[in-house]
Amino acid sequence: MRFVSVGFERDPWPVNMLDPEPYLRALPDLAPQLPTGAAAFATDADHYDFGSVRCVKDLAVGAVTIREAGHDQVTAVIEFEPNRFKHDSGLVIRYEGVTRFNVEVDESKPGTKVWPESRRLGDLQLDEILPAATGCTHEVKLTGGTIFVQCADLRATWDSPGT
């Protein structure tokens, strides 16, 4: 990510280091360059408020759908499931005019305990939406990987996944 910082430190204890502040400082200049839906989602006051039920942190990927939408368009939908200790609903992001969709899954660490409910991509840490020539890019950093989407625009709705 260009502005948002997501890292991991082990000293003295393992901890995720998350810092959206550089992005939030740049956002007033970036927002006018973003498509309408992307700008609304990126500038939502709760988006990076770690104490808010509408903060993206700690959501989990539930489902990803990529479709031919007709009219020479590809759409994608990511359904994020809520963390039961933090969120009152899930988040559904619909991407229109998708020109790039990448999922990178981090390598499993040796000795990692895997349970039936273990999620490979893990929990959402932070995300970043930037303007692009074709609309915008959306990079989502998870504890176990990264999702990157380039699209014409996106629409984010706080809903229960599957709706």
N, C-alpha and C positions, 0 to 999 in steps of 0.2 A: 504494500500500500504506500501511497505517496506521502500522506500526511498522518494518518492514524498509526499509532505504534502499538504493536502486539508482540510481547516477548515473554520469555520464561527464565526465571532465575532459581538457583538451588541453594544459595547461600544466605542465611543459615538454614532456611527451610524452603521447600519447593513452593513457588508462587508465580502466578501469571501476572505480568506487568502490562496494564492496559492504559493507553493515553490517547483520548480523542481530541484533546485540547488544540493541537496544531491544526487539525481539520476544522474544528469549530471556529478558530480564528480566521481561517481562509474562506469559510463558507459564505460570508456576506458577498465576497467577490465571485465565488463560484456559482452560487444559486441562480443568478440571472442568466447564466449560460446553460443551465440544465433544462431539459424538457419539463413540462408542467407537473406531471405525476412524480417524477424523480425529485424535483425541487420541493414539492410538498412533503414527501417522505423524509428527505435529508434534513429539512429545516424544522421538522416537528419538534417541539420543545421537549418531549419525553424520549425521543430517539436515543439520546446518549445519557439520560438521567438514570444512573444505576439503581436508584431507589424506586423508580416508576414501574408500574405494571405494564407499561407500553414501551419499555426499553428493550432493544433487541438482544442484549446480553443474556445468555443462558437459554435461549430458544434452542430447539433441536430439529434437525431436518427430519421431516416425516415422509414426504414424497416429492419426487421431481417428475414433471411431465413435459415432454417436448413434442410439439405438434406442427404439422403442416397446416397453416391457417387459410390457405387459398390466397388468391391475389398476390402470388409470389412472396408470401410472408411466412415466417416461422415464429411461433410463440412458445414461451416456456412458462411454467408455473412451479414455484417452490412453495410447498406447504411446510411451515415451521410449527412444530408442536410446542405448547407452553411448558415451562418448568412449573410443576405443580406447587412449588414453594414460593413462586414469584409472580407468575402471570395469571390473569383471569381469562385469557383466551389465546389462541394461536395467531400466527401472522401468515397471510397468504400474499405472495408477491407474484403478480402477473407481468411478464415481460413481453412487449410487442416489438415486432421488427427485429428479431434476434439475428445477429450476424456472427456471434461467437459465444460459445458456451463451453467452459472447461471445468472439470472437477479434478483436483489433485488430492490424492489420499496419502497422508503421511505414512511412512514406514512404521510398522509395529515395533515397539521397543522390546528387546529380549526380556523375558521374565514378567511381562505384563499379564495380569490375571484377566481372563476373558470369561464373562458370565453370559447367560442367555440374553439378558437385557442390555449387554454392553453395546454401545453405539460406535461404529467405526469412525464416522466423521466427528463424533463428539458434540460438544455444545458450542453455540455461536459465541464468539468472543467479542468482536466488533466488526463493523463494515464501513465501507467508504464508497460514495457515489461521486463520480467525476464527469465533467463534460467531455464529449468525444465528437468527432466530425459527423458521425452518424446518429448522434443523440447523447448517449451516456454509457459509462461503464459502472458496474456494481461489483465490488470485490467483497466477499464475505469470508472472514477468517474464522475457522472453527478450531477446536482443540485438536482435531485429528485430520485437518486438511483445509483446503481452500476451494471456494466456488467463485468463478469469474464469468460475468455475463456482459456482453456488449449488445446494446439494443437501441431502438428508436426512443422508447420511453418505458416506464414501469408504473404499475399501480399497486400500492401496498394497502391491504385491508386487514384490520385486526378482527379475525373471525375464528371460529373453530375450524381446523383443517377438515377438508372434505365437503365444505359448504360452498 
